[in-house]
Amino acid sequence: MKEIFDVAIVGAGPAGISAAYVLAGAGKKVIVLERGEHPGSKSVSGGVLYGHDLARIIPDYFDKGCPIERNIVESRIWYLSKEAGLSLGYRDRIFDSERRYNAFTISRSKFDRWYADQARRKGALIVPSTVVTDLLRNGNGAVTGVVTQREDGEVRARVTLLADGINSPLAARAGFRPEPKPEQVALAVKEVINLPPEVINERFAISEGEGITIEILGKVTEGMDGVAFIYTNHSSISLGIGGNLADFATLKLKPYELIENFKQHPMVAPLISGGKSMEYIAHWLAEGGYDAVPKLCGDGYLIVGDSAMLFNTLHREGNNLAMASGKMAAEAILEAFKSGDFSENGLGGYRERLDASFVMQDLKKYRRLGSFLYNRKEVFTQLPELVSFGAREIITVNGVTKKAKERVILDKIRQVMSIPGLIRLMWQAWRATR
Amino acid sequence: MNVNVQDKLFLDRFKVDEVSHLRIIDNKKCIKECKDQACLYLCPANVYRVEKDYIAVNYEGCLECGSCRIGCAKLNIEWRFPKGGYGVSHKFG
């Protein structure tokens, strides 16, 4: 291609498309290169999207036909032992009225396609089935475009935006971000299980269009630092489980065995009973947190979303961070066009915006969480069993006095870990989220 | 538990390229020097299988997560994305 674009974007996911939408809307000539046969065909997430950052880009996304599976009215947390589990949930009608679409479930294959269409309507050129293999640079090392696998596949642009996701050999090759170390990512596998909408409504005690999310910690990850989830879609359930990649290797666990065992847990099996799995996919989650975020821009380029390791593990926020960072990158690029300075300095408005926003502030708040969970495996082994033991004893009425029951529970804790040890663990957990 | 990953991969849609996008750089290393052979465990699609004196790469079912590339203790896997439009294509995602 001979023409020079204003901005070349690698990846048509939420980060890249958010930027494309804002830039094309401001009249910039934008090209988005996507390796899948259509936007969304390579995308994976748990499947929950928070509406806030989407609304800041497309306020009337609902009227524009955004493909929403179910509006989330209840969020549950489960802490599971091998055969049992503790459940905590919060349901609120406000999420069906004033705060409707605070969070909703999506199919990434449908959503990303729709989102890319919105950017296309603003004038962005979306080119699917195209892998970007390298970057173009000028004599000073500034990025001046991308190299694709296609014939005559060089695309020149004043600014290049890397939005190609967490698995980015390109970012590593370009030296923008080192390859993640195994302990910096979690490998998650996900199945989408078909069930009739009425069955889902009944099993989760929800009405048409309403959905629930369940975040799960405990024994299900078989000793790994990891999480599992169950989300309701319109006529399917998204179910996934993942663990730290280094733990997978050390414990010699196989992802497909892990998810199969998870599906058979007594709290999970009844929810998916009779359902037919329609898809099995895999993806990484950025676990490195604040300290794994690379340099966010340089001469002629910026890096956004998962490519920049922007992921909040605890609150399962990824898509929205991608959207927020894509929008901020686009705003910084527009500033650069005004000043005509596309150097690291000229694009620096992106870093400033991101640092001042909830994106980096939240990542900073939880910067110790990753290493806490990775190093304190009790959270995934002994502790869930202790919690289940305690709950079982308290709930069972069998003529034993409550005082005696408390003693039994304390004795059980002492068998597994010292009381000061338990207090230290709680303290560290608290510190890790401060 | 014995789980047949093939049953899961049959659910997915693949457009398979004739050429593998994954390559083991030095097969001798896998057999002689690599004790853990993490690729045999952590790959969600069981792409890697031990044959008599080498590790076979069944790239056709690759889910493109990248785990083998960074999980290989010897960094002995050359990993590219499949050609544009090829590989796994998510129906739901």
Interface residues (C-beta under 8 A of the other chain):
Chain A: R35 G36 E37 G40 S41 K42 S43 V44 S45 G47 S107 R108 S109 K110 F111 D112 P128 S129 T130 V131 T133 T148 Q149 R150 N167 P169 E179 P180 K181 P182 V185 L187 V189 E191 V192 N233 S236 S238 L245 F248 A249 K252 L253 K254 P255 Y256 E257 E260 N261 S277 M278 E279 Y280 I281 A282 H283 W284
Chain B: M1 V3 V5 K8 L9 L11 D12 K15 D36 A38 Y41 L42 C43 P44 A45 N46 L63 E64 C65 G66 S67 R69 I70 G71 A73 W79 R80 F81 P82 K83 G84 G85 G87 V88 S89 H90 K91 F92 G93
